[in-house]
Amino acid sequence: MALHLAIALLGATLIGSPQSGTTMPPGDTPPTKAETFAAAAGQVLGAASACDKIEQGRLDTAAHGVGETVQGEVDDEDELTSAHDMFVDSVAAGRRSIASGDIDCDAAEAKLAELERSIGH
């Protein structure tokens, strides 16, 4: 249930575009809820991690919460691996969004706060 709420809250906060490929698992298989959440959270955490004013401890706590949420939702190791890969790709996309100016650090911090609320941290 918590993952459903987290996905709903993060759905509107995707920093990268769906066309970037960071929100789709390999192949033609639609992403699972865990994969979708991992990708969205990765984009948020990636952008926030590119901002000096956001403390590393805060990022670590949020990343840990994301990991726990995803691990609690996956059905098997393949899905966990896919969610992890999507998370890593999305972190890079989030960092690029700050570097390119697509999002600023104030917006990244606001999205991080939404993520923290959605995972209960």
ABEGO torsion letter per residue (X at the ends): XAAAAAAAAAAAABABBAAAGAABBBEABBBBAAAAAAAAAAAAAAAAAABAABBAAAAAAAAAAAAAAAAAABABAAAAAAAAAAAAAAAAAAAAAAAAGABBAAAAAAAAAAAAAAAGX
